Amino acid sequence: MTPIKSINLIDEKISIIFDTHWFQEGIHELSLQLLNKIQSYDIKEITQGADRESCRFIWLNAEFSLHFDYYSQSCWFSAHDEMSTSKIQSLFKLLTEKSS
């Protein structure tokens, strides 16, 4: 498991910064690490590119994507529409809760 340095809500997007450099081959594990904090989600699509990957999923009847960009070491969640954006704060809270 790659340690998470910070999770921030910025301009209706949730940005994740990992404590160590990660590689594109590890994106699947990083995705699971984050999505397992959410639970009760339904993956709709996974898109893989040369240096980017995205996972589109449904949570609480809202649609979100988890994005990774290897070259910039960027990771973030975004909402797909206005209704989903209204739930981004709840998603942020769930992601930042301490695990028991």
Residue pairs with C-beta under 8 A, 6 or more apart in sequence:
1 29
1 33
2 18
2 19
2 20
2 22
2 26
2 29
2 30
2 33
3 18
3 19
3 20
4 16
4 17
4 18
4 19
4 33
5 17
5 18
5 19
6 15
6 16
6 17
7 14
7 15
7 16
7 17
7 92
7 95
7 96
8 14
8 15
8 17
9 15
9 88
9 89
9 92
12 78
12 79
12 85
12 88
13 76
13 77
13 78
13 88
14 76
14 77
14 78
14 88
14 91
14 92
14 95
15 74
15 75
15 76
16 34
16 75
16 76
16 77
16 95
17 75
18 30
18 73
18 75
21 73
22 30
22 70
22 73
23 70
24 51
24 53
24 68
24 70
27 53
27 68
27 70
30 68
30 75
31 53
31 55
31 66
31 68
34 66
34 75
34 95
35 41
35 55
35 57
35 66
37 94
37 95
37 97
37 99
38 59
38 91
38 94
38 95
40 59
41 57
41 58
41 59
42 57
42 58
42 59
43 55
43 56
43 57
44 56
44 57
44 58
44 63
45 54
45 55
45 56
46 53
46 54
46 55
46 56
47 53
47 54
47 55
47 56
51 69
51 70
51 71
52 67
52 68
52 69
52 70
53 67
53 68
54 65
54 66
54 67
54 68
55 65
55 66
56 63
56 64
56 65
56 80
57 63
57 64
57 65
57 66
58 64
59 87
59 91
60 87
60 90
62 79
62 80
62 83
62 84
62 86
62 87
63 79
63 80
63 81
63 84
64 77
64 78
64 79
64 80
64 84
64 88
64 91
65 77
65 78
65 80
66 75
66 76
66 77
67 74
67 75
67 76
67 77
67 78
68 74
68 75
69 75
77 88
77 91
77 95
79 85
79 87
79 88
